[in-house]
Amino acid sequence: MPDEQWDALFTALRSDRDRALASLVISNASRASEVLGIRCGDLDWGEQVVRVRRKGTGAEQWLPASNDAFVWLRLYLDSIGPLEPSDPVWWTLRRRRRGDGTPARQPLNYDALRAVLRRVNDALGTNWTMHDLRHTCARRMLRDRNLSLRDIQTILGHAHLSTTQLYLEEEPEEVIRRVHQHLLALKQTEPAINAVPAPARGYDAADLAVLFGEVPRHHDQ
């Protein structure tokens, strides 16, 4: 996901909860099931790390998160009231009536999370998924020379380094974007073309002038 697309997605999110959740995933590449399983006791505000339970193995692992993610988490949690350490972090924003008739929030599940992304995709005309956020985080880490492939493997929770290496494959759109930037940078440093070069034998000077943009071509009427 290009940075400008991430900015558009983030701007389209409607609540502090959704901004907190997206900011968390884009900063530590946690899977959907892992981030939804986070409980209040899994948040370390001082160290700015969160504890997840890895998909498949259930192993607990602390993952770093960005300062922005913790800011949005604070705003979101302040808005829903006090929670116990064993309570889930993520709750529905709307209260539903329980069996006794009292309204209450429900823990956010995968279907509700997909509905959040579906609304954003409908607004933007895109088709982003939670895995795209995880993939984007991984690609950002790969571009950082301070992080080794083993570091990224640990954060992604891959059992094998070969799985992490799959993220090294470049998206064609990203390659094209970078090459366009490269060509633009070259154009800005190249000297301006002030004159049409002398024609080689067999080439008409007038045709070369048209080719290099010096004069317009006049068509026969």
N, C-alpha and C positions, 0 to 999 in steps of 0.2 A: 504494500500500500504506500504510494507516494505521500510525502509529508503534507502536501496541500489537500489530498483526499482525507487524510487523518484529521486535519483541521476542520474540514467540512463536516465530517462525521461527528466529531466532538461538538461542534457548534449546533448540530441538529438534535443532540440529546436534550431531553426535556426536564430532567430532574438532577439534583445533586447525587442521588443514588446511582443513576446511570453514568454520570460523569465520574464518580468515584470508582465504579466497577471497571469502566473502560480504561481509565487512567492506570488502574492496578495491573490489568492484563497487558497493556502496551508497555509497561515498565518491567514486568518480570516474567512474561510469557506463560503464565499459569493457564492450564486448560480450563474449559468451562466447568466441568464437574469439580475441579480442584478449587476454583475461586468461589463457587456456590457453596462449597462445604466449609468455608472459613467461619469460625465462631469468634465471638468477641474476645475470648481469652487467647486467640491466636494472633492478636495484634500487639506488637511491641512498638509503642509510640516513641520511646526513647531511641531505640536502634533503627527505627523505620524498616522493620522486617515483618513479614507475615508468615504464619505456619500453614502449610498446605499438606493434605494427605494425597500422595501420589496415586494417580489413576492406575489401576491394575494391581499394584503391590500394597497400597494403603500405607506405605512408609511415610512417616512425617518428615518434613523438610522445611527449614526456614529460608525464605526468599526475600531479597531486598526489594523495596518499592521506592518509587520516586517521591520527592517532597510534595509534588502536586497531588499525587494519589492520596497521601495522608491528609492534605488540606481538604480535599473533597470528601474524604471519609469522615473527617471531623464535622464538616458542615452537614453531611447527611445524617450522621448518628445524633447530632444535636437536635435535628428536626423530628426524630421519631421517639425521643424520650429514653429513659434509662433502660439498659439491658443487662442481663446477667452474663458472667463470663462464658457460661455454657450455651447461651442463646446464639442462633445464627446471626451473622452480620446483615444479611440481605433479606428484606421483607417487602411485601407488596405495599404499594403506596395507598391503595384503597382498602378500607376495612370491609370485611364481609361478616355477615351475621353467623354466629356459631349456633349450636343446637339449642342453647338457652336463650337465644335471641339477642345477645350482646354483640356489638360489632367488634371485630378484631382483625388485625393484619395477619397475613399468612406468610410463611417462609417463601422466598422467591425460588421457583423451580425452573427447570430448563425450558419448558414451554413458554413461561412468562418472559424469560430472557430472550428467546427467539422472537417473541412478539415485539420486544423493544427494538431489536435490530430490523425487524420487518417494517416497522413504522419509519425508521430512519432511511432504510433503503427505498421505500416508496417515495419519500420526500426528495431524495437525491437522485433517484433513477439508477441506483447501484445494486450490488448483490453481495455486500460484505458479510462475513461470518466471524464468529469468535475465533476460529482458527486463523483467519486473516490477521487478526490483532496479534495473536501468538507468533505467527510467521513474521510479521513486521518487526516485532520486538527482536526476534532472532536475527533478522537481517541487519538491524541497526547495531546489534552487538558485534556482528561479524565485521562491520565496517570500522569498529574501534580497535586500533592497533594495541591498545593497552590490555585487551582481553584475548586470552588464548582460546583455542578450540575446546580445550578441556574445561575451561571456565564456563563456556557457553553450554557444553554438554551437561554440566552439573546443574545449571539454572533450568535448562529445558527438561531435565529429568530423564534423559536418554540412557538406556542401559549400555548401548554400544556407540562408539564414536562414529561409526559408519552412518548411523542414522542422522547424527548432527551434520555430517558432511553433505547430506542431501540439500541442506539449506544454502550451500555454496552455489547451487545452480542459479544462474541469473534469469530473471524474468525478461522476455524480449522487450517489453515496453520500457523497462528501466534502462536497459542497454541503449535503446534508441534515444531516450531522454538524455543520458549522459553524453552520448556522442554528439547530439545537437548542442549541448552546452560546450563541449570541446570545440566544435566548429565555430560557434559564436565567439569563443575566447580567441581563437586564431584570427578571426576576421578583425577583431578589435586591435590586434597587435600588428597585423600586416600593413605595410605602407599602401597608401591609396594608389590606384592605377590612374596615372595622369595622362597616359598616351597609349594609343594602340600600338603594339609591337610591330616591327617591320615584317611584312608578309614574307613567308617562305616562297620559293619558286613554285609556281603552279596554283597559288591562292590569290584571289582577287582582294585588293586592299579594301574596297567598299564593303565586301561581305564580312571581312574581319571586323570592320568598324561597327557593323550591326551586331555581330556576335558579342563584342565587348561592351555593347551598350552606348557607344559614342553617338550614333545617329540612328534614327528610326528607319525601318525598311519601308520603301514606297512600293506598293503593288501596282502593276499595270492596270489601267482602267479598261 
